[in-house]
């Protein structure tokens, strides 16, 4: 969040960047998220102003009471003093409650932008592309033949014209989404983001695993690696290529020595 109200992760892209239906949908979605973050941040600021006013008034009211002065129950002013202190306590309680709400709203606004920033990272983009590719294959199968129980038995039939039209429209939408996110992933790679794959590792390499530390690669799979544990046992798949921060190849010993 920034002081001028501009939330960069939630900001919509410029009009010149919107070149497809998928880009338009993404720009509209990001604009809505930005508006929501600004709105929630406004709630936080409003609650904080309310808390400051209430706590300030309570402090001012308590400042006229001598330090350590008890309520004089035998004095004629005891009832008025009790009510006065009760109003001060009530203001303090409302002020602290408003302060908690302000903190909650501020964290929520920050979370909205942090979620938006995380959504555009390479690992999330890779998983989204894989999911869209699976949807594309499913639609292609449905266009070729659709399961039917009309005869009481499972048969594969051509889809009806209405269903075929819906599938065709969905196929075009998925293809547009795939093109958009593949371009986004390429832009990330051009900015220096490393996209790990099977070609980057081989058996015997040492990788950094979040939960186990540095471990040796036992086998490189299509979408993951199998690693050997510290005591020689072989662990299962260590995680997919899109796992966030899981893979970092250790420099060869000769290179480490040359850098010292």
NUVEXNU-966100 format. One record per residue (C-alpha): z, y, x. Coordinates in steps of 0.02 Angstrom, whole numbers, always signed. Layout:
N
+--------+--------+--------+
|     zz |     yy |     xx |
+--------+--------+--------+
|      Z |      Y |      X |
...
+--------+--------+--------+
This chain:
260
+--------+--------+--------+
|     zz |     yy |     xx |
+--------+--------+--------+
|     +0 |     +0 |     +0 |
|    -31 |   +177 |    +55 |
|    +37 |   +346 |     +7 |
|   -128 |   +412 |    -60 |
|   -141 |   +275 |   -191 |
|   -287 |   +186 |   -106 |
|   -253 |     +0 |    -89 |
|   -385 |    -60 |    +33 |
|   -374 |   -248 |     -4 |
|   -387 |   -211 |   -190 |
|   -522 |    -79 |   -178 |
|   -689 |   -117 |   -258 |
|   -841 |   -126 |   -142 |
|   -963 |    +17 |   -135 |
|  -1105 |    +21 |   -260 |
|  -1231 |    -11 |   -122 |
|  -1146 |   -178 |    -82 |
|  -1167 |   -245 |   -259 |
|  -1331 |   -340 |   -253 |
|  -1310 |   -487 |   -371 |
|  -1224 |   -540 |   -530 |
|  -1091 |   -630 |   -429 |
|  -1061 |   -473 |   -326 |
|  -1047 |   -370 |   -485 |
|   -919 |   -490 |   -557 |
|   -821 |   -489 |   -395 |
|   -826 |   -299 |   -388 |
|   -765 |   -286 |   -568 |
|   -627 |   -412 |   -536 |
|   -569 |   -321 |   -379 |
|   -572 |   -156 |   -473 |
|   -459 |   -231 |   -606 |
|   -341 |   -297 |   -474 |
|   -336 |   -128 |   -389 |
|   -300 |    -41 |   -554 |
|   -161 |   -165 |   -589 |
|    -84 |   -139 |   -417 |
|    -89 |    +50 |   -437 |
|    -12 |    +34 |   -610 |
|   +129 |    -77 |   -550 |
|   +159 |    +37 |   -401 |
|   +174 |   +181 |   -525 |
|   +307 |    +83 |   -619 |
|   +402 |    +59 |   -456 |
|   +397 |   +244 |   -416 |
|   +453 |   +289 |   -592 |
|   +599 |   +168 |   -585 |
|   +648 |   +233 |   -413 |
|   +651 |   +412 |   -476 |
|   +757 |   +356 |   -623 |
|   +876 |   +263 |   -507 |
|   +893 |   +413 |   -390 |
|   +932 |   +529 |   -535 |
|  +1061 |   +413 |   -613 |
|  +1147 |   +370 |   -450 |
|  +1147 |   +552 |   -398 |
|  +1226 |   +604 |   -562 |
|  +1357 |   +465 |   -548 |
|  +1399 |   +521 |   -371 |
|  +1415 |   +700 |   -428 |
|  +1532 |   +648 |   -569 |
|  +1642 |   +547 |   -452 |
|  +1649 |   +688 |   -324 |
|  +1767 |   +788 |   -437 |
|  +1894 |   +645 |   -441 |
|  +2015 |   +654 |   -293 |
|  +2001 |   +505 |   -177 |
|  +2121 |   +369 |   -233 |
|  +2173 |   +465 |   -388 |
|  +2223 |   +340 |   -524 |
|  +2216 |   +369 |   -711 |
|  +2378 |   +455 |   -764 |
|  +2419 |   +350 |   -916 |
|  +2571 |   +457 |   -962 |
|  +2469 |   +617 |   -958 |
|  +2379 |   +691 |  -1106 |
|  +2213 |   +686 |  -1008 |
|  +2217 |   +496 |   -984 |
|  +2094 |   +458 |  -1124 |
|  +1971 |   +592 |  -1069 |
|  +1984 |   +534 |   -887 |
|  +1954 |   +352 |   -939 |
|  +1799 |   +399 |  -1037 |
|  +1736 |   +509 |   -894 |
|  +1754 |   +368 |   -767 |
|  +1673 |   +248 |   -889 |
|  +1520 |   +361 |   -903 |
|  +1510 |   +369 |   -713 |
|  +1519 |   +178 |   -699 |
|  +1387 |   +160 |   -834 |
|  +1270 |   +278 |   -742 |
|  +1297 |   +182 |   -581 |
|  +1258 |    +17 |   -666 |
|  +1099 |    +86 |   -744 |
|  +1049 |   +164 |   -578 |
|  +1071 |     +1 |   -481 |
|   +975 |    -93 |   -616 |
|   +832 |    +32 |   -606 |
|   +835 |    +17 |   -417 |
|   +818 |   -172 |   -428 |
|   +672 |   -153 |   -549 |
|   +590 |    -29 |   -430 |
|   +606 |   -153 |   -286 |
|   +537 |   -292 |   -395 |
|   +386 |   -189 |   -451 |
|   +351 |   -132 |   -272 |
|   +354 |   -312 |   -211 |
|   +240 |   -362 |   -354 |
|   +114 |   -225 |   -312 |
|   +116 |   -277 |   -130 |
|    +93 |   -459 |   -180 |
|    -60 |   -416 |   -284 |
|   -146 |   -339 |   -132 |
|    -85 |   -474 |    -15 |
|   -155 |   -607 |   -132 |
|   -320 |   -514 |   -139 |
|   -328 |   -503 |    +50 |
|   -286 |   -688 |    +67 |
|   -420 |   -732 |    -61 |
|   -554 |   -661 |    +53 |
|   -502 |   -756 |   +210 |
|   -611 |   -891 |   +287 |
|   -503 |  -1044 |   +240 |
|   -496 |   -994 |    +56 |
|   -681 |   -953 |    +56 |
|   -723 |  -1123 |   +131 |
|   -622 |  -1212 |     -4 |
|   -704 |  -1106 |   -139 |
|   -878 |  -1150 |    -73 |
|   -833 |  -1335 |    -72 |
|   -773 |  -1323 |   -252 |
|   -931 |  -1232 |   -306 |
|  -1039 |  -1362 |   -219 |
|   -946 |  -1499 |   -314 |
|   -978 |  -1404 |   -477 |
|  -1161 |  -1390 |   -432 |
|  -1177 |  -1577 |   -404 |
|  -1086 |  -1612 |   -568 |
|  -1204 |  -1498 |   -664 |
|  -1355 |  -1580 |   -584 |
|  -1293 |  -1750 |   -641 |
|  -1262 |  -1686 |   -817 |
|  -1437 |  -1613 |   -825 |
|  -1511 |  -1779 |   -772 |
|  -1412 |  -1882 |   -898 |
|  -1259 |  -1854 |  -1008 |
|  -1137 |  -1992 |  -1061 |
|  -1148 |  -2029 |  -1248 |
|  -1047 |  -2141 |  -1367 |
|  -1158 |  -2113 |  -1520 |
|  -1206 |  -2298 |  -1528 |
|  -1029 |  -2358 |  -1500 |
|  -1067 |  -2400 |  -1319 |
|  -1076 |  -2292 |  -1166 |
|  -1257 |  -2241 |  -1135 |
|  -1337 |  -2109 |  -1027 |
|  -1450 |  -1992 |  -1124 |
|  -1540 |  -1830 |  -1093 |
|  -1434 |  -1680 |  -1145 |
|  -1471 |  -1592 |  -1307 |
|  -1571 |  -1429 |  -1298 |
|  -1416 |  -1324 |  -1332 |
|  -1312 |  -1414 |  -1201 |
|  -1457 |  -1410 |  -1078 |
|  -1471 |  -1222 |  -1100 |
|  -1285 |  -1201 |  -1064 |
|  -1295 |  -1313 |   -912 |
|  -1446 |  -1219 |   -846 |
|  -1357 |  -1052 |   -866 |
|  -1203 |  -1121 |   -780 |
|  -1309 |  -1192 |   -638 |
|  -1386 |  -1021 |   -608 |
|  -1214 |   -941 |   -608 |
|  -1145 |  -1068 |   -484 |
|  -1296 |  -1046 |   -370 |
|  -1269 |   -858 |   -373 |
|  -1084 |   -881 |   -332 |
|  -1126 |   -999 |   -189 |
|  -1250 |   -876 |   -114 |
|  -1123 |   -734 |   -125 |
|   -979 |   -828 |    -44 |
|  -1089 |   -906 |    +91 |
|  -1146 |   -731 |   +138 |
|   -965 |   -675 |   +139 |
|   -919 |   -819 |   +257 |
|  -1062 |   -772 |   +372 |
|  -1000 |   -593 |   +376 |
|   -827 |   -655 |   +425 |
|   -903 |   -758 |   +566 |
|  -1000 |   -606 |   +627 |
|   -836 |   -510 |   +637 |
|   -763 |   -643 |   +754 |
|   -675 |   -759 |   +632 |
|   -682 |   -939 |   +696 |
|   -736 |  -1069 |   +568 |
|   -682 |  -1238 |   +635 |
|   -786 |  -1394 |   +610 |
|   -809 |  -1571 |   +677 |
|   -920 |  -1507 |   +817 |
|   -777 |  -1405 |   +890 |
|   -663 |  -1554 |   +931 |
|   -677 |  -1725 |  +1007 |
|   -563 |  -1874 |  +1037 |
|   -432 |  -1833 |  +1166 |
|   -423 |  -1646 |  +1131 |
|   -253 |  -1569 |  +1099 |
|   -228 |  -1466 |   +942 |
|    -84 |  -1364 |   +874 |
|    -19 |  -1432 |   +709 |
|    +98 |  -1321 |   +609 |
|   +227 |  -1456 |   +573 |
|   +216 |  -1562 |   +732 |
|   +166 |  -1443 |   +871 |
|    +38 |  -1494 |  +1001 |
|    -36 |  -1667 |   +965 |
|   -184 |  -1767 |  +1030 |
|   -339 |  -1799 |   +924 |
|   -365 |  -1984 |   +891 |
|   -521 |  -1970 |   +783 |
|   -631 |  -1829 |   +718 |
|   -677 |  -1852 |   +535 |
|   -803 |  -1761 |   +428 |
|   -674 |  -1647 |   +348 |
|   -515 |  -1678 |   +448 |
|   -445 |  -1754 |   +607 |
|   -327 |  -1898 |   +637 |
|   -195 |  -1864 |   +769 |
|    -78 |  -1968 |   +875 |
|   +108 |  -1934 |   +859 |
|   +221 |  -1890 |  +1003 |
|   +288 |  -2069 |  +1015 |
|   +118 |  -2151 |  +1011 |
|   +106 |  -2187 |   +823 |
|    -50 |  -2131 |   +736 |
|    -28 |  -2007 |   +596 |
|   -147 |  -1991 |   +451 |
|   -266 |  -1851 |   +419 |
|   -192 |  -1694 |   +493 |
|   -275 |  -1576 |   +370 |
|   -444 |  -1510 |   +320 |
|   -554 |  -1396 |   +422 |
|   -511 |  -1255 |   +303 |
|   -323 |  -1274 |   +328 |
|   -249 |  -1105 |   +367 |
|   -200 |  -1087 |   +549 |
|   -192 |  -1273 |   +586 |
|   -320 |  -1288 |   +724 |
|   -313 |  -1203 |   +892 |
|   -391 |  -1291 |  +1037 |
|   -291 |  -1289 |  +1198 |
|   -383 |  -1224 |  +1351 |
|   -428 |  -1355 |  +1483 |
|   -304 |  -1374 |  +1625 |
|   -429 |  -1311 |  +1755 |
|   -457 |  -1153 |  +1653 |
|   -272 |  -1124 |  +1630 |
|   -249 |  -1140 |  +1819 |
|   -390 |  -1016 |  +1852 |
|   -312 |   -889 |  +1735 |
|   -143 |   -895 |  +1822 |
+--------+--------+--------+
